Amino acid sequence: MLSRKAMQITPSPTLSIDAKAKQLKSEGKDVIGFGAGEPDFDTPVHIKEAAIDAINRGFTKYTPASGIPELKEAICAKFSRDNGLIYQPQQIVISNGAKHSLDNVFSALLNQGDEVIIPAPYWVSYPELIKLNEGIPVVVETKKEHNYKLRGAKLEKALSPRTKALILNSPSNPTGQIYTREELEEIASIAVKNNVFIISDEVYEKLIYGRSEHISIASLGEEIKKLTIIVNGASKTYAMTGWRIGYTASGLEIAKAMADIQSHNASNPNSIAQKAAYAALTGSQDCVEEMRRTFEKRRDYMIEYISNMPYLTCIEPQGAFYLFVNMGETFSRKFRGIPVENGDRLAELLLEHYRVALVPGRGFGAPEYARLSYATSMDNIRAGLERLESFLKELN
């Protein structure tokens, strides 16, 4: 018999739809995927060369559990340079990806029954990671007119004596929205007043468009900094998803607890990937800007195209590489006599008949929506949107 924890976990819909699309591709089917949560660019050459050099020099053994000193120093320099935040190396814990970092955070913070507030729409793994660590996810709905960002009044209403933390994801996966300084100040004031930790997921901070600006909530003052655990990583910024390097910055007590936990459940982050991440953080950042500009062009193209499609609406993402599209108007319609009914069925029909993969919004806490990634080539985007439009024209 499986554990209760295992039984209550639902599979990631993002990985599930990606697996179905890859299965069809392996069968020789022409599938266009909008499901990927990773850059389609190759890891930059200087980063790969650093990894090769590490292998050739025999840097393939255990490292300190929370990461090598030089990478911690580079991360501290990044926080100072990019966010105006001063951390010491002992406050940094490097892990096997930002998802592993989040698991460490919840493991260090949560006792059974502790509540963690999650604004919806949310990244699919937040509730599951909380449940795996015996916490209770408290989902708080946000409104379209607020660009799906949490307001202070909603946060205060969700607080209880069991509230331990709030997850803040900016730029957001799946909406692409970014919290302004004023919005963050309101949240910070409530968190400090109620002694609530902020788990600030900033993994998309470098992928920002137009005049939008990323501000880390930890930079708003010493009181909120003490309550904030920043989660970040190399995956999205440097096209290093498979390298699995994430990291946290926090108070010393929490950092030590996470390092101790990691020493038992993972020993250490991948040694070779740590050397690659060091090269990423300390080398030229031109590759990051090149990817960002490309994503911005794709974003603009998709927004314009989708705005002219029947039934669909979306808000303009300010960051990340996703469009979160309202598909609700299609649910009352039929495709070749088959009721669409909901987002999961829509995704199935679209994949089966038009070979287009997108991620339904149910797993993000927004069942009327679907997430379309523009981390794919412009040729794929054009062809995929043409197929989606043809599918929509068949609805009646």
C-alpha positions in Angstrom: 0.0 0.0 0.0 1.4 3.4 -1.0 1.7 6.3 1.5 -1.1 8.8 1.9 1.3 11.5 0.7 2.0 9.6 -2.5 -1.7 8.9 -3.1 -2.7 12.6 -2.9 -0.2 13.8 -5.4 -1.4 14.5 -9.0 1.0 14.2 -11.9 2.3 17.4 -13.5 0.1 18.4 -16.4 2.9 20.3 -18.1 5.1 17.2 -18.1 2.2 15.0 -19.0 1.2 16.9 -22.2 4.9 17.2 -23.2 5.2 13.4 -22.8 2.2 12.8 -25.0 3.5 15.1 -27.7 6.9 13.5 -27.6 5.3 10.0 -27.9 3.4 11.1 -31.0 6.6 12.6 -32.4 8.4 9.4 -31.8 5.7 7.7 -33.9 6.6 10.0 -36.8 3.6 12.4 -36.3 4.1 16.1 -37.0 3.4 17.6 -33.6 3.8 21.3 -32.7 4.3 21.8 -29.0 3.4 24.9 -27.0 3.8 23.0 -23.7 7.5 23.3 -23.0 8.5 25.2 -19.9 12.1 25.5 -21.1 14.0 27.7 -23.5 14.4 26.2 -26.9 17.9 27.6 -27.2 21.0 25.5 -26.7 23.1 26.2 -23.6 25.6 28.9 -24.5 29.0 27.7 -25.7 31.1 29.2 -22.9 28.9 27.4 -20.3 29.3 24.1 -22.0 33.0 24.6 -22.3 33.3 25.2 -18.6 31.5 21.9 -17.9 33.8 20.0 -20.4 36.8 21.6 -18.7 35.5 20.4 -15.3 35.2 16.9 -16.5 38.6 16.9 -18.1 40.1 18.2 -14.8 38.4 15.5 -12.8 35.9 17.7 -11.0 33.5 14.8 -10.7 33.5 14.1 -7.0 31.3 15.1 -4.1 31.2 18.8 -3.3 30.1 20.6 -0.1 26.4 19.7 0.5 25.2 23.3 -0.2 27.5 24.0 -3.1 31.0 25.1 -3.9 32.3 28.3 -2.4 33.1 30.1 -5.7 29.6 29.6 -7.0 28.1 30.9 -3.8 30.3 34.0 -4.1 29.1 34.4 -7.7 25.5 34.2 -6.6 26.1 36.8 -3.9 27.6 39.1 -6.5 24.6 38.5 -8.7 22.2 39.5 -5.9 24.3 42.7 -5.2 24.5 43.6 -8.8 21.0 42.8 -10.0 18.8 43.2 -6.9 20.7 45.5 -4.5 20.7 42.7 -1.9 23.7 41.8 0.3 24.0 38.1 1.2 26.9 36.2 2.6 27.9 32.8 1.1 26.6 30.9 4.1 23.1 32.2 3.3 23.2 30.6 -0.1 22.1 27.0 -0.7 22.7 25.6 -4.2 20.4 22.7 -5.1 19.6 20.3 -8.0 17.2 22.8 -9.7 14.8 25.4 -8.4 12.2 22.8 -7.8 14.6 21.0 -5.4 15.2 24.4 -3.8 11.5 24.8 -3.2 11.3 21.3 -1.7 14.1 22.2 0.7 12.3 25.4 1.7 9.1 23.6 2.5 10.9 20.9 4.3 12.8 23.4 6.5 9.7 25.6 7.2 6.6 23.4 7.5 5.2 21.4 10.3 2.2 19.2 9.7 -0.9 21.3 9.1 1.0 24.6 8.5 -0.7 26.6 5.7 1.0 28.2 2.7 -1.0 30.8 0.7 -0.8 30.4 -3.1 -2.3 33.0 -5.4 -4.0 31.4 -8.4 -3.2 31.0 -11.2 -0.1 29.3 -9.9 2.7 27.0 -11.1 1.5 23.5 -11.0 4.1 22.1 -8.6 3.5 24.5 -5.7 0.5 22.7 -4.1 2.0 19.3 -4.6 5.4 20.2 -3.0 3.6 21.7 0.0 1.5 18.5 0.4 4.6 16.3 0.1 6.0 18.3 3.1 2.8 17.9 5.1 1.6 21.4 4.7 -1.8 22.7 3.5 -1.9 24.7 0.3 -4.4 27.6 0.7 -5.3 28.8 -2.8 -6.4 32.4 -3.2 -8.2 33.4 -6.4 -7.0 36.6 -8.1 -8.9 38.7 -10.5 -8.4 39.5 -14.2 -8.9 43.2 -13.5 -5.9 43.0 -11.2 -3.9 41.2 -13.8 -4.1 38.0 -11.7 -1.9 39.5 -8.9 -2.7 39.1 -5.2 -4.0 42.2 -3.5 -3.5 43.0 0.2 -7.2 42.6 1.1 -7.3 39.1 -0.3 -4.1 38.2 1.5 -5.4 39.4 4.8 -8.6 37.5 4.4 -6.7 34.3 3.7 -4.5 34.6 6.8 -5.1 32.2 9.7 -3.2 31.3 12.9 -1.8 28.4 10.9 -0.4 30.5 8.1 3.3 30.0 7.7 4.2 31.4 4.3 3.1 33.0 1.1 4.4 32.0 -2.3 5.1 35.0 -4.6 6.1 34.2 -8.2 7.2 37.3 -10.2 7.4 37.2 -13.2 4.7 34.6 -13.0 4.4 31.2 -14.5 1.8 30.9 -16.1 0.5 34.5 -16.5 3.7 36.3 -17.1 2.6 39.2 -14.8 5.1 41.1 -12.7 4.4 42.7 -9.3 5.0 46.5 -9.1 6.9 48.1 -6.2 3.7 49.4 -4.7 2.0 46.0 -4.9 5.1 44.4 -3.2 5.2 47.0 -0.5 1.6 46.3 0.4 2.3 42.5 0.6 5.5 43.1 2.6 3.7 45.3 5.1 1.1 42.5 5.8 3.8 39.8 5.9 5.9 41.7 8.5 2.9 42.6 10.6 1.8 38.9 10.7 5.3 37.3 10.7 4.6 35.4 7.5 7.5 34.1 5.4 7.6 35.1 1.8 8.9 32.4 -0.6 9.8 34.5 -3.6 10.2 32.5 -6.8 12.2 34.8 -9.1 13.4 32.2 -11.6 12.1 34.3 -14.6 13.6 37.6 -13.5 15.8 38.1 -16.6 13.0 37.5 -19.1 11.2 40.8 -18.9 9.7 42.8 -21.7 8.8 46.4 -22.5 9.2 48.9 -19.6 8.4 46.3 -16.9 10.9 46.0 -14.1 11.7 43.1 -11.7 11.9 44.0 -8.1 12.7 41.5 -5.4 10.5 41.9 -2.4 13.5 41.2 -0.2 15.0 44.5 -1.4 12.2 46.6 0.3 13.8 46.6 3.8 15.5 44.6 6.4 12.3 43.4 8.1 10.9 41.8 5.0 14.3 40.5 3.9 14.5 38.5 7.1 11.2 36.9 6.2 12.0 36.2 2.6 13.5 33.1 1.0 14.4 33.8 -2.6 14.4 30.9 -5.0 16.2 31.3 -8.3 18.2 29.2 -10.7 20.1 28.8 -14.0 17.5 27.0 -16.0 15.4 29.7 -17.6 18.0 32.5 -17.8 20.8 30.4 -19.4 18.9 27.6 -21.1 20.2 25.2 -18.6 17.1 23.2 -17.6 18.7 19.8 -17.8 21.7 20.9 -15.8 19.6 21.2 -12.7 21.1 24.1 -10.7 18.8 26.2 -8.5 19.6 28.2 -5.4 18.1 30.0 -2.4 19.0 33.1 -0.4 17.7 33.4 3.1 18.4 34.0 6.7 21.2 32.0 8.3 19.0 29.7 10.4 16.9 28.6 7.4 19.9 28.3 5.1 21.6 26.0 7.6 18.5 23.9 8.0 18.1 23.5 4.2 21.8 22.6 3.8 21.5 20.0 6.5 18.4 18.5 4.9 20.1 18.5 1.5 23.2 16.7 2.9 20.9 13.7 3.6 18.5 13.7 0.7 20.9 14.6 -2.2 24.4 14.9 -0.9 25.2 17.8 -3.1 24.3 19.6 -6.4 25.9 18.2 -9.5 29.6 19.1 -9.4 30.0 19.6 -13.2 26.8 21.7 -13.4 28.0 23.9 -10.6 31.1 24.8 -12.6 28.9 25.5 -15.6 26.6 27.7 -13.5 29.7 29.6 -12.3 30.7 30.3 -15.9 27.1 31.4 -16.6 26.9 33.9 -13.8 30.4 35.3 -14.2 30.7 35.3 -18.0 29.2 37.5 -20.7 25.4 38.1 -20.3 25.0 38.9 -24.0 23.5 35.4 -24.5 20.7 36.3 -22.0 19.8 39.5 -23.8 19.8 37.7 -27.1 17.3 35.1 -25.8 15.2 37.8 -24.2 14.9 39.8 -27.4 13.9 36.7 -29.3 11.2 35.8 -26.8 9.9 39.3 -26.9 9.4 39.2 -30.7 7.7 35.8 -30.4 5.4 37.1 -27.7 4.4 40.1 -29.7 3.6 38.0 -32.7 1.5 35.5 -30.7 -0.5 38.3 -28.9 -1.4 39.9 -32.2 -2.4 36.6 -33.9 -4.5 35.3 -31.0 -6.3 38.7 -30.6 -7.8 38.0 -34.0 -8.9 34.5 -33.3 -12.5 33.6 -32.4 -13.4 32.7 -28.8 -9.9 33.4 -27.3 -8.6 36.3 -25.1 -5.4 36.8 -23.3 -3.6 39.4 -21.3 -0.1 40.6 -22.3 2.6 38.9 -20.4 5.3 41.2 -19.0 7.8 38.4 -18.4 8.6 34.7 -18.6 7.7 33.0 -21.9 4.1 32.0 -21.7 0.7 33.3 -22.9 -2.2 32.4 -20.6 -5.2 32.3 -22.9 -8.9 32.2 -21.8 -10.5 29.3 -23.7 -13.8 29.3 -21.8 -15.9 30.3 -24.7 -15.1 27.1 -26.5 -16.4 24.8 -23.8 -20.1 25.2 -24.8 -19.3 24.3 -28.4 -18.7 21.1 -30.3 -15.9 19.8 -32.5 -17.1 17.5 -35.2 -20.1 16.6 -33.0 -17.9 16.1 -29.9 -18.6 18.4 -26.9 -15.5 20.4 -25.9 -16.8 20.7 -22.3 -13.5 21.7 -20.6 -9.8 22.5 -21.0 -8.6 19.0 -20.7 -10.9 17.8 -23.4 -10.0 20.8 -25.6 -6.3 19.9 -25.3 -7.0 16.3 -26.1 -9.0 17.1 -29.2 -6.4 19.7 -30.4 -3.6 17.2 -30.0 -5.4 14.3 -31.5 -6.9 16.1 -34.6 -4.5 19.0 -35.2 -1.3 17.8 -33.6 -0.9 20.9 -31.4 0.1 20.5 -27.8 -0.8 23.1 -25.2 -1.2 22.8 -21.4 -4.8 23.0 -20.0 -5.2 25.5 -17.1 -6.7 23.1 -14.5 -3.3 22.3 -13.1 -2.6 26.0 -12.7 -5.9 26.6 -10.7 -7.5 28.3 -13.7 -9.7 25.7 -15.6 -10.9 28.1 -18.3 -7.4 28.8 -19.4 -4.6 27.2 -21.3 -0.9 28.0 -21.2 1.0 28.4 -24.5 4.7 28.6 -24.4 6.6 30.7 -26.9 9.8 29.0 -26.1 9.8 27.4 -29.5 10.8 28.6 -33.0 8.9 31.3 -34.9 8.2 28.7 -37.6 6.6 26.4 -35.1 4.6 29.3 -33.6 3.2 30.3 -37.0 2.3 26.8 -38.0 0.9 26.0 -34.5 -1.3 29.1 -34.4 -2.6 28.4 -37.9 -3.6 24.9 -36.8 -5.2 26.3 -33.6 -7.2 28.8 -35.7 -8.4 26.0 -38.1 -9.5 24.0 -35.1 -11.5 26.9 -33.7 -13.2 27.5 -37.0 -14.5 24.0 -36.9 -16.4 24.6 -33.6 -20.1 25.2 -33.7 
